[in-house]
Amino acid sequence: MTAPLQTRRRCVAGLLSLSAGAWMGVAPAQAQATGQAVAPQMAREDVHAPLERAIGWLRGAQHDDGSFGTSAPESVLELGFALDSYYAWQVAAHGLACMALAAAPKSEANDDALLRAVDWLCSTEIPRRGSDWDTDHTWSALYGFVSLVELSGDERLAPDGRAQRVRKRALEFYEVLERQQAVSGGWAYYDGPPYMRQPTWATSFCTALVLPSLVAAHDLGWPIEQRVIDRAVRYLKLCELPGGAYSYSLAPVARISGVESINRIEGSLGRTQVANWARVQIGDPKVTVDVVRRGVEDFFRHRGFLDQVRTRPIPHEGFHQNAGYFYFFGHYYQALAIDLLPASEREFYHARLRPHLVKTQYKNGGTSDFLNTTYMITASTSFLALALSAGLTEPDAAEPSPAPGDR
């Protein structure tokens, strides 16, 4: 995080600690979780009700034009950004909502919500870079591209020319990614001096989350430059640290400074899973099933550090510099990492993960891990629904799961 941004956020948070829920007039009953005790496990058959509540919230929150949330600065705790950034967060959260609706059980209501959401994503204006340091429009390009690549093969999009529009808009997001790929090969959401058209800073997790989609689009025959993929792969591999953690961003000399470093396993909870998952998806033989399993176990062993920061308004103020907005991001990619394990192991780990998702839901089905802004609730609820959906596929124990690295 750049020093100017950190200073802005700490000053604002120190002056006023109002929640966005209170500021926006959200009813208290809607801003409270269920309050139920957290069970150590949740069986697959118990997931359908909370999943439907989450999808129901998304359907209810969707506007008539198919969009979610607003592009306005909805919280005094998020002042100081470029105005374009609020719109970029809305578009990024919208992409996640498209993914959640696509993964939800098929129904007339869910399919209608999905098609309207896709139409908006394919027609809305592409977010722009807001200022020299504020490159938050990268988030919209990352999850806009990821969501549309995943949707490109969805049979529900075949009629009315939607499949062609999905491909066209995905490539427009790719153009942003190509321009915004840092000199080091990765992507990030801020930049530091010297400010240039091509960013100088990147992070491991932004790079990891989009890498499999770049490869998938390339395999589909889309005009994705191989050099873009190769540079991103190299960047992500260089971020790997001994012991299973990934550095937040690449430094010339990787170091762990102090017992609460962000680059220890405890501070890498939101990065290890997405990085391991991405490297398996692109066929990196170094990330074996044992490496994935160790990362999954490390997440459960240390995930209390994410509990400790969830909904806290100051980024990276928690132990090991964890931030609230890594809660659902980390849990979603933990679910994807679990699905890389042998089929006979998956339900055991998903059952342990689900209670930590469901315990966060508001009574109306939504949730948030950072601020109660509409773009944050949309993103958090979508991550929750996606993570719950990931464990609903019945594993076939008769067919062994392909080992990571062999794909």
C-alpha positions in Angstrom: 0.0 0.0 0.0 1.4 3.4 -0.9 2.1 5.8 1.9 -0.2 8.6 0.7 -3.2 6.2 0.6 -2.4 4.7 4.0 -2.2 8.2 5.5 -5.5 9.3 4.0 -7.3 6.2 5.2 -5.9 6.4 8.7 -6.7 10.1 9.1 -10.3 9.6 7.8 -10.9 6.5 10.0 -9.5 8.4 13.0 -11.8 11.3 12.5 -15.0 9.4 12.0 -15.8 5.7 12.6 -19.4 5.7 11.3 -20.3 2.5 9.4 -21.6 2.9 5.9 -24.7 1.0 6.9 -25.6 3.7 9.4 -24.7 6.5 7.1 -26.9 5.0 4.3 -29.8 4.3 6.6 -29.6 0.5 6.5 -32.0 -1.0 9.0 -30.2 -2.6 12.0 -31.8 -5.9 11.4 -30.3 -6.0 8.0 -26.8 -5.1 9.3 -26.5 -8.0 11.7 -25.3 -11.6 11.1 -27.5 -14.4 12.2 -25.7 -14.7 15.6 -25.8 -18.5 15.6 -23.0 -20.5 17.2 -20.3 -21.6 14.7 -20.3 -25.4 14.2 -17.0 -27.1 13.5 -18.5 -28.6 10.3 -21.4 -28.1 7.9 -22.6 -31.0 5.7 -23.3 -30.6 2.0 -27.1 -30.9 2.4 -27.1 -28.0 4.9 -25.6 -25.6 2.3 -28.6 -25.1 0.1 -30.5 -22.7 2.4 -27.7 -20.2 3.0 -26.7 -20.4 -0.6 -30.2 -19.6 -1.7 -30.3 -16.7 0.8 -27.1 -15.3 -0.7 -28.4 -15.7 -4.3 -31.7 -14.3 -3.2 -30.0 -11.2 -1.9 -28.2 -10.7 -5.2 -31.5 -11.0 -7.1 -33.2 -8.6 -4.8 -30.3 -6.1 -5.0 -30.2 -6.1 -8.8 -31.4 -2.9 -10.4 -33.8 -2.9 -13.3 -31.0 -2.3 -15.8 -29.2 -5.5 -14.5 -26.5 -3.7 -12.5 -25.6 -4.0 -8.8 -24.6 -1.3 -6.4 -23.7 2.2 -7.3 -20.6 4.1 -8.5 -20.9 6.7 -5.7 -18.5 7.1 -2.7 -20.9 5.5 -0.2 -18.7 5.7 2.9 -16.8 8.5 4.5 -14.2 5.9 5.3 -13.4 5.5 1.6 -12.8 9.2 0.7 -9.7 10.2 -1.1 -9.9 8.0 -4.1 -10.3 9.1 -7.7 -14.0 9.3 -8.6 -13.4 6.7 -11.3 -12.4 4.2 -8.7 -15.9 3.9 -7.1 -17.3 3.0 -10.6 -14.4 0.5 -11.1 -15.3 -1.2 -7.8 -18.9 -1.4 -8.9 -18.0 -3.1 -12.2 -15.6 -5.5 -10.5 -18.2 -6.5 -7.9 -20.7 -6.9 -10.8 -18.4 -9.3 -12.5 -18.2 -11.4 -9.3 -22.0 -11.3 -9.1 -22.2 -12.7 -12.7 -20.0 -15.6 -11.6 -22.1 -16.3 -8.5 -25.3 -16.3 -10.5 -23.8 -18.5 -13.2 -22.7 -21.0 -10.5 -26.0 -21.0 -8.7 -28.7 -23.7 -9.2 -30.4 -23.1 -12.5 -33.9 -21.6 -12.3 -35.9 -19.2 -14.2 -35.3 -16.4 -11.7 -31.5 -17.1 -11.5 -31.1 -17.4 -15.2 -33.0 -14.1 -15.8 -30.9 -12.3 -13.3 -27.7 -13.7 -14.9 -28.7 -12.6 -18.4 -29.6 -9.1 -17.3 -26.3 -8.9 -15.4 -24.3 -10.0 -18.4 -26.1 -7.5 -20.6 -25.1 -4.7 -18.3 -21.5 -5.8 -18.0 -21.2 -6.0 -21.8 -22.7 -2.6 -22.4 -21.5 -0.4 -19.6 -18.6 2.0 -20.0 -15.1 0.5 -19.5 -13.7 2.0 -16.3 -10.6 4.3 -16.6 -7.5 5.0 -14.6 -8.4 7.6 -12.0 -5.1 9.3 -11.3 -1.4 8.8 -11.2 -1.3 6.5 -8.1 -5.0 5.2 -8.2 -5.2 2.4 -10.7 -8.3 0.7 -9.2 -9.8 0.3 -12.6 -7.5 -2.8 -12.8 -10.0 -4.5 -10.5 -12.8 -4.1 -13.1 -10.5 -5.4 -15.8 -9.4 -8.4 -13.7 -12.8 -9.6 -12.6 -14.6 -8.4 -15.7 -12.2 -10.5 -17.8 -12.3 -13.5 -15.5 -16.1 -13.5 -15.3 -16.6 -13.3 -19.1 -14.1 -16.0 -19.9 -15.9 -18.3 -17.5 -19.2 -17.4 -19.1 -18.0 -17.7 -22.6 -19.1 -21.4 -22.8 -22.4 -21.0 -21.0 -25.2 -22.3 -23.1 -27.6 -19.8 -21.7 -25.7 -17.0 -23.5 -26.0 -18.6 -26.9 -29.3 -16.9 -28.0 -29.6 -13.3 -29.0 -25.9 -12.9 -29.8 -24.8 -12.7 -26.2 -21.9 -15.1 -26.7 -20.4 -12.7 -29.3 -20.9 -9.7 -27.0 -19.3 -11.6 -24.1 -16.2 -12.3 -26.2 -16.0 -8.7 -27.5 -16.3 -7.2 -24.0 -13.8 -9.7 -22.5 -11.2 -8.7 -25.1 -11.9 -5.0 -24.2 -11.1 -5.8 -20.6 -8.0 -7.7 -21.8 -6.8 -4.6 -23.6 -6.9 -2.8 -20.3 -4.9 -5.6 -18.7 -2.4 -5.6 -21.5 -1.8 -1.8 -21.0 -1.8 -2.1 -17.2 0.6 -5.0 -16.9 3.4 -3.7 -14.8 7.0 -3.7 -15.9 7.6 -6.6 -13.6 4.9 -8.7 -15.3 2.0 -8.6 -12.8 -1.0 -6.4 -12.0 -2.0 -4.3 -9.0 -4.5 -1.6 -8.0 -2.2 1.2 -7.0 1.1 2.6 -8.4 4.1 4.4 -7.0 6.5 6.9 -8.3 7.8 7.3 -10.9 4.3 7.4 -12.3 4.1 6.3 -15.9 1.5 5.0 -18.3 2.8 1.5 -17.6 2.5 0.8 -13.8 5.6 0.0 -11.8 4.0 -2.0 -9.0 2.2 -5.4 -9.0 0.9 -7.9 -6.5 1.0 -11.7 -6.4 -2.7 -12.2 -5.8 -4.0 -9.9 -8.6 -1.7 -11.6 -11.0 -2.7 -15.1 -9.8 -6.5 -14.6 -10.0 -6.4 -13.7 -13.7 -3.7 -16.0 -14.9 -5.8 -19.1 -15.5 -8.4 -17.1 -17.5 -5.7 -15.6 -19.7 -4.5 -19.2 -20.5 -8.0 -20.4 -21.0 -8.8 -17.5 -23.4 -5.6 -18.2 -25.3 -6.5 -21.9 -25.6 -9.9 -20.8 -27.0 -8.1 -19.1 -29.8 -8.7 -15.6 -28.6 -6.0 -13.0 -29.4 -4.2 -13.2 -26.1 -0.5 -12.4 -26.4 1.7 -15.3 -25.1 4.2 -12.8 -23.8 1.6 -11.3 -21.5 1.0 -14.8 -20.0 4.7 -15.6 -19.8 5.6 -12.4 -18.0 2.7 -13.0 -15.5 3.8 -16.6 -14.9 7.4 -15.5 -14.2 6.2 -12.8 -11.8 4.0 -15.1 -9.8 6.7 -17.8 -9.5 9.2 -15.2 -8.2 6.7 -14.2 -5.5 6.8 -17.7 -3.9 8.6 -17.8 -0.6 10.1 -20.7 1.3 7.5 -22.4 3.5 4.5 -21.9 1.3 3.8 -18.1 1.6 3.7 -15.7 -1.3 5.1 -12.2 -1.0 2.5 -9.4 -1.3 4.5 -7.9 -4.1 7.8 -8.7 -5.7 10.8 -7.1 -4.1 14.4 -7.3 -5.4 15.4 -9.1 -2.1 12.5 -11.0 -0.6 12.7 -10.7 3.2 10.5 -11.3 6.2 10.9 -8.4 8.6 9.7 -9.2 12.1 7.5 -11.9 13.7 4.3 -10.3 12.3 5.4 -9.8 8.7 2.8 -9.7 6.0 5.0 -12.2 4.1 4.8 -15.0 6.7 2.2 -17.8 6.3 -0.1 -16.0 8.7 0.0 -12.9 6.5 -0.3 -14.8 3.2 -3.7 -16.4 4.0 -5.4 -14.4 1.2 -2.6 -15.1 -1.3 -1.3 -18.7 -0.9 -4.5 -20.4 -2.0 -5.1 -18.3 -5.1 -1.4 -18.6 -6.1 -1.4 -22.4 -5.7 -4.7 -22.7 -7.5 -3.5 -20.6 -10.4 -0.3 -22.5 -10.8 -2.1 -25.8 -10.9 -4.6 -24.5 -13.4 -1.8 -23.5 -15.8 0.0 -26.9 -15.3 3.0 -25.9 -13.1 4.4 -29.2 -12.0 6.1 -27.7 -8.9 2.7 -27.2 -7.2 1.9 -30.8 -6.3 -1.1 -32.1 -4.5 1.0 -32.1 -1.3 1.8 -28.4 -1.7 -1.9 -27.7 -2.2 -2.9 -29.7 0.8 -0.3 -28.0 3.0 -1.6 -24.6 1.9 -5.2 -25.7 2.7 -4.1 -26.9 6.2 -2.2 -23.7 6.8 -5.3 -21.7 6.0 -7.4 -23.6 8.6 -4.6 -23.4 11.1 -4.2 -19.6 10.9 -7.5 -18.4 9.5 -8.4 -16.8 12.9 -6.2 -13.9 11.8 -8.8 -13.2 9.1 -11.6 -13.4 11.6 -9.8 -10.8 13.7 -9.8 -8.2 10.9 -13.2 -8.9 9.2 -15.2 -5.6 9.0 -12.4 -3.6 10.6 -12.3 -0.3 8.5 -8.5 0.3 8.4 -6.7 -1.9 5.8 -3.8 -4.0 7.1 -4.3 -3.0 10.7 -4.5 -6.6 11.9 -1.9 -9.1 13.0 0.5 -9.9 10.2 -1.0 -6.9 8.4 -4.1 -8.8 7.4 -6.9 -6.7 6.0 -10.7 -7.3 6.2 -11.2 -7.4 2.5 -9.1 -10.5 2.2 -11.7 -12.6 4.2 -14.0 -13.7 1.4 -11.3 -13.5 -1.2 -9.2 -15.9 0.8 -12.1 -18.2 1.6 -13.2 -18.4 -2.0 -9.8 -19.4 -3.3 -9.5 -21.8 -0.4 -12.6 -23.5 -1.7 -11.1 -23.7 -5.2 -7.8 -25.1 -3.7 -9.8 -27.8 -1.9 -11.3 -28.8 -5.2 -7.8 -29.6 -6.4 -7.4 -32.3 -3.8 -8.3 -35.9 -4.4 -12.0 -36.4 -4.6 -12.1 -38.5 -1.4 -10.7 -35.5 0.6 -12.7 -32.6 -0.6 -15.9 -32.9 1.4 -13.9 -33.2 4.6 -12.3 -29.8 4.0 -15.4 -28.1 2.5 -17.4 -29.1 5.6 -14.8 -27.3 7.7 -14.9 -24.2 5.5 -18.6 -23.7 5.2 -19.4 -22.6 8.8 -16.9 -19.7 8.5 -18.8 -18.5 5.5 -22.3 -18.9 6.7 -21.6 -17.4 10.1 -21.1 -14.0 8.4 -24.4 -13.8 6.6 -26.8 -11.0 7.5 -30.4 -11.9 8.1 -31.2 -10.8 4.6 -28.7 -13.2 3.0 -26.0 -10.6 2.2 -22.7 -10.1 3.9 -19.5 -8.0 3.9 -16.0 -8.3 5.2 -14.9 -4.7 5.0 -17.2 -1.7 4.7 -21.0 -1.9 4.2 -20.9 -0.2 0.8 -23.0 -1.7 -1.9 -20.0 -2.7 -4.0 -18.4 -4.4 -1.0 -21.6 -6.3 0.0 -22.1 -7.3 -3.7 -18.5 -8.6 -3.9 -18.6 -10.3 -0.5 -21.9 -12.0 -1.0 -20.8 -13.2 -4.4 -17.6 -14.6 -3.0 -19.6 -16.4 -0.3 -22.0 -17.9 -2.8 -19.1 -19.0 -5.1 -17.3 -20.6 -2.2 -20.4 -22.5 -1.1 -21.2 -23.6 -4.6 -17.6 -25.0 -5.1 -18.3 -27.8 -2.6 -21.7 -28.9 -3.9 -20.5 -31.1 -6.7 -20.7 -34.8 -5.6 -17.1 -36.2 -5.9 -16.9 -39.6 -7.7 -14.6 -41.6 -5.5 -14.3 -44.3 -8.2 -12.4 -41.8 -10.4 -9.3 -40.4 -8.8 -8.8 -36.6 -9.0 -6.0 -35.6 -11.4 -2.9 -34.7 -9.5 -2.0 -31.0 -9.5 0.9 -30.5 -11.9 -0.4 -33.2 -14.3 -3.1 -31.0 -15.8 
